[in-house]
Amino acid sequence: MTTTQNADTISPPRPTGIDLYSRFAIAGAFGCGITHGLMTPVDVVKTKIQLSPEIYNRGMIAGFKQVVKNEGAATLLTGIGPTATGYFIQGALKFGGYEFWKKTMIDAIGVEKATEYRMPIYMVSSAIAEFFADVALCPLEATRIRLVSQPSFATGLVSGFRRLLQEEGVRRGFYSGFGPILFKQVPYTMAKFGFYEIASEKILQAMNTPKEELAPSTLTIIDLNSGIIAGIAAALISQPADTLLSKINKEKGLPGQSVTSRLISLTQQLGVKGLFLGTVPRVCMVSILTAGQL
């Protein structure tokens, strides 16, 4: 009888290795795919403000009204296919990779040193994970931006992806924006994970109550607030690169024009103010996304 009771109370072993990282990857995939998909209307308005500031120049709310009035409410869902698909894949690689690299670094230097150098570990782990995630995301983000900037380009993800590949090829069609997407997503992800860890740590310290004794609802509120703080910081840090990414994927470059020369030209044309076009809708979008994902 005693043996049976002890067997019944034995906890299952904690997941490790590929089992553990696959769980983070699946959670990240659904978390990013769903949240980014739901925020597609805000992303459409943000992109319109960046690409056509001469038309969409009266703020986020007015931008929504303009899109609905001029192009119809369905336009707000333009690019939802590549958005949800791209960030589903990106989320899996980012969250699974982040936990993998973080654990790898902790094991390499030991728990004691890892505690002391936790912030560099958060930053480096997230940067490496995001690099590989962006390789997968870039073609789908290029497709999304082309669909928003040129509504007649294609009817959706599959046709847009195919046309971009056929007409411009892999490098110019899908990866013209790889530099901007790295400059956007890597600092964004480093800030997101770094500021989230710091914010949640500081909030818990201020409460003077051990984390284990807090109610689940309280922990959820802490997570949401930490996510919002992290999202605002991440959005502001990565905004210039986001604007360049939208601009460079708007249309084909001139024959013989390199990606680097296009980026330099766009930066000169936009100036500091222009690089921050669409900041308000993007801060709103990213803070909600980060709170929902983390």
Secondary structure, 3 states (H helix, E strand, C coil): CHHHHHHHHCCCCCCCHHHHHHHHHHHHHHHHHHHHHHCHHHHHHHHHHHHCCCCCCCCHHHHHHHHHHHHCHHHHHCCHHHHHHHHHHHHHHHHHHHHHHHHHHHHHHCHHHHHHCHHHHHHHHHHHHHHHHHHHHHHHHHHHHHHHHCCCCCCCHHHHHHHHHHHHHHHHHHCCCHHHHHHHHHHHHHHHHHHHHHHHHHHHHHHCCCHHHCCHHHHHHHHHHHHHHHHHHHHHHHHHHHHHHHHHCCCCCCCCCCHHHHHHHHHHHHHHHHHCCCHHHHHHHHHHHHHHHC
